[in-house]
Structures are given as structure tokens and as C-alpha cells.
Amino acid sequence: MRRILFAFAASLLLLAFFDACQEPREKSIISLRSLSQQSPVASHQVALEVLQASKDWIAAFNRDDVGACIEVYLPHARMRAEPFGLKKDRKEISDFWKPFLASGASNLAYTQVGIEVANDTTAFLSANWSMSSGSGVVYQEKWVKRGGLWKLSYVDWEMQEKYDTPIVRDVDPTGSHSALEDVLKASMDWISNFNARDGQACGKSYLDKASMNAEPFANLDGREAITAFWAKLIEDGAKKLVYSNVRIRQVNDHAVRLASDWSMNIGSGRIYQEKWVKTKSGWRLGYDEFEEIKQP
């Protein structure tokens, strides 16, 4: 009898161990299926919306519309502005910006803007900034979507240089934003071409001398080889490509880096870098590095 009970208990332990081993695999499949049901470019759309909200805020600042600037902050938003200190709600933030703009601050411009999309209602923006009275860094703007509108819930910025006399530069205040918008749209077109099963169109987005490192598939040089890779992958049944948690940053006037998580019917993984280069005919891919991490 004891032997029977021992055998029964051992069987239960083996079954429990087997189920525990299977659970992570099952979760990864569910996660992959969930990603494949998302809009292929939902993350891009979030980035575009936040870029527009940021452009609107800068425009309000430059036309001295302090009311419009303050309205963007949530009631309990916080702003850390070095060396001016921490502002703990919208009233304190308002009490800071009103005299700041009244002092003559103007000509605000953001450069080397970066956006990191966390989810459908949250994104983080960073940038370098300059205005007539000084220059510095925006370490983080946390944008959250509330009631269909993008609002600021936390901002961390620093003035690193204060000018003795005002300096007015002839720059596009949101030129960096526009570069990111153009690359996001180019990326969206690429995803659309892939999901339309048009490998040739995907290949046309690369420079003639582009390189692509696709782990664990291939390391390729030249647009012809890269085009053949995408055409073959699509021919073999790859489809339903989705980008999520897009991260994009302007490097300089002619280069933008994009990174993202990705999923499709054959697996999921990470795009470590898409280097988009500005050419006379638009933005093109000069380098592409991604990896497949999971298979369904």
C-alpha cells in the first residue's frame, strides 16, 4: 500500500513539474498572439501624436501664450527645473513659467529629440534645447493621454548655460520633430509594404550600400541582397508584422535611429537599430540590425 501511495505521489509531482515547465512556453505564445492582434503601427501613431503635442507646446511658448503652456500640465504634475528647483503641482509650475516668460525668454528650439513609446497612453520625450536666455537639456517629458488629449505629468530639465545677453538664432524650433515625423512615416510605409507582401518595395527603402545584420538569419551587404532576403522571407509565409514600444531619436540633421520590439506570425524579437539617412529622394535605411528572440 505504501508503495502504491508513493508511486501516486511521485506521479503527481512529475505532472506538476511538467506543467510548470510548459507554462512559460504557453505564456510566450499568448504574448506573441496578443502582439499580432495589435495595429501594426499603433506605436508609431503614439509617437506622432506626442511629437505634435510637443510642437504645439513650443509654439505656445514662442508666441508668449503662457496660459496654453500651463494648460498642458496635469493638475498634480511635477516639474524639476535645475537650478530653479522642484515644482510640485500645476500652480507652482504656473508660478514659475509666468515670470519666466515675462522676463523676455523666447525663441525656444528643441534639437536631437528622442521619443520612447511605453504604451498607447504613455510616452517619454527628451531633447537638447535653446532659447534667447540660455540652453540646456530636457532629460524627460512624460506625456500621458487623458480624455483623448496628451498632457504632461512629469518634466525634468536643466539650464546648463545662461546667456548674459539674449541670443536669437535663426533655427526651426521644431525641425528635429519634423525629422522624426518623416522617419516614422517612412517606417510605417515599410511595414505596410511588408504586410502587403511586397518584398521589392521593402528593398527599395534601403540605400545601395546598406548593410543588414539579421540574427540568426543572415549578415547582408547591398540593397540587392537585402531585397532578396525580404522577398524570400515573405514568400516563405512571414506576415502580420507589428512594431511595438518604438524608440526613435535624431542623431543629427541627416541621421535618425529607430529601435523597436517586433512580432509576426513566425516569431518575435527586437530591432536594435534602424539607421535612417536623409537623401535627396527622402529617408532611406543605411543600416538595419534586428534579432529573432522567440518562435511560436
C-alpha positions in Angstrom: 0.0 0.0 0.0 2.8 2.4 0.9 4.5 1.6 -2.5 1.2 2.5 -4.3 0.8 5.8 -2.4 4.5 6.7 -3.1 4.1 5.9 -6.8 0.9 8.0 -6.9 2.6 11.0 -5.1 5.6 10.7 -7.5 3.3 10.8 -10.5 1.6 14.0 -9.2 5.0 15.7 -8.7 6.1 14.8 -12.2 2.8 16.2 -13.6 3.2 19.4 -11.6 6.9 19.7 -12.8 5.8 19.1 -16.4 3.1 21.8 -16.2 5.5 24.3 -14.6 7.9 23.7 -17.5 5.2 24.2 -20.0 3.8 27.4 -18.5 6.4 29.9 -19.7 6.2 28.5 -23.2 2.4 28.9 -23.2 2.7 32.4 -21.9 5.2 33.3 -24.7 2.7 32.1 -27.3 -0.1 34.0 -25.8 2.0 37.1 -25.6 3.0 36.7 -29.3 -0.6 36.2 -30.3 -1.6 39.3 -28.4 1.1 41.4 -30.1 0.0 40.1 -33.6 -3.5 41.4 -32.9 -2.3 45.0 -32.4 -2.3 47.6 -35.1 1.0 47.2 -36.9 1.9 50.9 -36.4 0.0 51.8 -33.2 3.3 52.7 -31.5 4.3 54.9 -34.4 0.9 56.7 -34.1 1.5 57.4 -30.4 4.9 58.8 -31.2 3.4 61.1 -33.9 0.7 62.4 -31.6 3.2 63.2 -28.9 5.5 64.9 -31.3 2.6 67.1 -32.4 1.7 67.9 -28.8 5.3 68.9 -28.1 5.3 71.1 -31.2 2.1 72.8 -30.0 3.7 73.5 -26.6 6.8 75.0 -28.2 4.7 77.2 -30.5 2.6 78.4 -27.5 5.9 79.3 -25.6 7.2 81.2 -28.6 4.1 83.2 -29.0 4.2 84.0 -25.3 0.9 82.2 -24.6 1.6 81.1 -21.0 -2.0 80.0 -20.5 -1.7 77.4 -23.3 1.6 76.2 -21.9 0.2 75.7 -18.4 -3.0 74.0 -19.6 -0.9 71.1 -20.9 0.2 70.1 -17.4 -1.9 67.8 -15.3 -3.2 69.3 -12.0 -0.7 67.2 -10.0 2.1 67.4 -12.5 5.6 67.8 -11.2 8.5 69.7 -12.8 12.1 69.5 -11.8 13.9 72.6 -13.3 17.6 72.9 -12.4 18.8 75.2 -11.0 15.4 76.5 -10.2 14.1 73.6 -8.1 11.2 71.2 -8.0 7.6 72.4 -8.7 5.1 70.1 -7.1 1.8 70.9 -9.0 0.4 72.9 -11.8 0.0 76.0 -9.7 3.7 76.0 -8.8 4.6 75.3 -12.4 2.4 78.2 -13.4 4.0 80.5 -10.9 7.4 79.6 -12.4 6.5 80.0 -16.1 4.6 83.3 -15.9 7.6 85.4 -14.7 10.0 83.3 -16.7 8.2 84.2 -20.0 7.6 87.8 -18.8 11.4 88.2 -18.4 11.7 88.0 -22.2 12.5 84.3 -22.7 11.7 83.4 -26.3 12.9 81.6 -29.4 12.7 78.1 -27.8 14.0 75.3 -30.0 14.4 71.6 -29.5 17.2 69.6 -31.2 18.1 65.9 -31.2 14.7 65.0 -30.0 14.0 61.4 -28.8 10.7 59.6 -28.2 10.2 56.3 -26.3 6.7 54.9 -26.5 5.8 52.9 -23.4 2.2 52.0 -24.4 -0.9 53.5 -26.0 -1.2 56.2 -23.4 2.3 56.9 -22.2 5.5 58.2 -24.0 8.7 59.8 -22.9 10.4 62.7 -24.8 14.0 64.0 -24.4 15.9 66.7 -26.2 18.5 69.4 -26.2 17.0 72.9 -26.0 18.0 76.5 -26.6 16.2 79.9 -26.3 17.2 83.5 -26.1 18.2 83.4 -22.5 20.1 80.1 -22.3 20.4 76.4 -23.3 20.3 73.0 -21.7 18.8 69.5 -21.7 15.3 68.1 -21.4 16.1 64.8 -19.6 12.4 63.7 -19.7 9.0 64.8 -20.5 6.4 62.2 -19.5 3.4 62.6 -21.8 0.2 60.7 -20.9 -3.1 60.6 -22.7 -6.1 61.7 -20.7 -9.6 62.2 -22.3 -8.1 62.0 -25.8 -5.6 64.7 -25.1 -1.8 64.4 -24.4 -0.8 66.0 -21.1 2.4 66.5 -19.2 2.6 64.6 -15.9 6.4 65.0 -15.2 9.2 67.1 -16.7 12.9 67.1 -15.8 15.0 69.7 -17.5 18.2 71.7 -16.8 19.6 75.1 -17.9 23.2 74.4 -18.4 24.2 77.8 -19.8 22.7 81.2 -19.1 23.4 84.0 -21.5 24.5 87.4 -20.3 22.8 89.0 -23.3 19.9 87.5 -25.3 20.9 85.4 -28.3 18.4 84.8 -31.1 19.2 82.0 -33.5 17.7 81.5 -36.9 16.7 77.9 -36.4 13.5 75.9 -37.0 12.2 75.4 -33.4 10.7 72.0 -34.2 12.9 70.9 -37.1 14.0 67.9 -35.1 10.4 66.9 -34.5 9.8 67.1 -38.3 12.7 64.8 -39.0 11.3 62.2 -36.6 7.8 62.5 -38.1 9.3 61.9 -41.6 11.2 58.8 -40.5 8.2 57.4 -38.6 6.1 57.8 -41.7 8.8 56.1 -43.8 8.9 53.3 -41.3 5.1 53.0 -41.4 5.2 52.7 -45.2 7.9 50.0 -44.9 5.7 48.0 -42.5 2.7 48.5 -44.9 4.7 47.1 -47.8 5.8 44.1 -45.8 2.3 43.3 -44.7 1.2 43.8 -48.3 3.7 41.0 -49.2 5.8 43.4 -51.4 9.4 42.4 -50.8 10.6 44.5 -53.7 9.1 47.7 -52.2 10.7 46.8 -48.8 14.1 46.6 -50.5 13.7 50.0 -52.2 13.8 51.6 -48.8 17.5 50.7 -48.4 20.5 52.6 -49.7 22.5 50.9 -52.4 25.4 50.3 -50.0 23.2 49.5 -47.0 24.0 46.7 -44.5 21.7 44.4 -42.5 22.5 42.1 -39.7 19.5 39.8 -39.1 20.2 37.4 -36.3 20.1 34.4 -36.6 19.3 34.6 -40.4 22.0 36.4 -42.3 24.5 39.3 -42.4 24.0 41.1 -45.7 25.6 44.0 -47.6 23.9 45.8 -50.5 20.3 46.6 -51.4 20.1 43.7 -53.9 20.9 41.1 -51.2 18.7 42.7 -48.6 15.8 42.8 -51.1 16.2 39.1 -51.9 16.2 38.3 -48.2 12.8 40.1 -47.6 11.3 38.7 -50.7 12.2 35.1 -49.7 11.0 35.6 -46.1 7.6 36.8 -47.4 7.5 34.0 -50.0 8.1 31.5 -47.1 5.0 32.8 -45.3 6.1 35.6 -43.0 3.3 38.1 -42.4 1.4 40.2 -39.9 4.4 42.3 -38.8 3.8 44.6 -35.8 6.1 47.1 -34.2 5.7 48.0 -30.5 7.4 50.2 -28.0 9.0 52.3 -30.7 12.1 54.3 -29.7 13.4 56.9 -32.0 16.0 59.7 -31.8 17.5 62.3 -34.1 21.3 61.9 -34.2 21.9 64.9 -36.5 20.3 66.7 -39.4 20.8 63.7 -41.7 20.5 60.7 -39.5 17.8 59.2 -37.2 18.0 56.0 -35.2 14.9 53.8 -34.7 14.6 50.8 -32.4 11.5 48.7 -31.5 10.1 45.3 -30.4 8.6 43.4 -33.3 6.3 40.4 -33.8 4.9 38.4 -36.7 3.4 35.0 -37.3 6.8 33.3 -37.4 8.2 34.8 -34.2 9.1 38.0 -32.3 12.2 39.9 -31.3 13.9 43.2 -31.2 15.1 45.8 -33.6 18.3 47.2 -32.1 18.8 49.8 -34.7 17.4 51.1 -38.0 19.7 53.9 -39.1 17.6 56.1 -41.4 19.6 58.5 -43.6 18.3 61.6 -45.3 18.8 61.7 -49.0 17.6 63.9 -51.9 14.9 61.3 -52.5 13.8 61.0 -48.9 14.7 59.0 -45.9 16.4 55.6 -46.6 17.8 52.8 -44.4 21.6 52.7 -44.3 21.9 50.0 -41.6 19.4 47.6 -40.1 20.1 45.3 -37.1 17.5 43.0 -35.6 17.2 39.7 -33.9 14.5 37.0 -33.6 14.3 36.1 -29.9 11.2 33.8 -29.8 9.4 31.5 -32.1 5.7 30.5 -31.9 
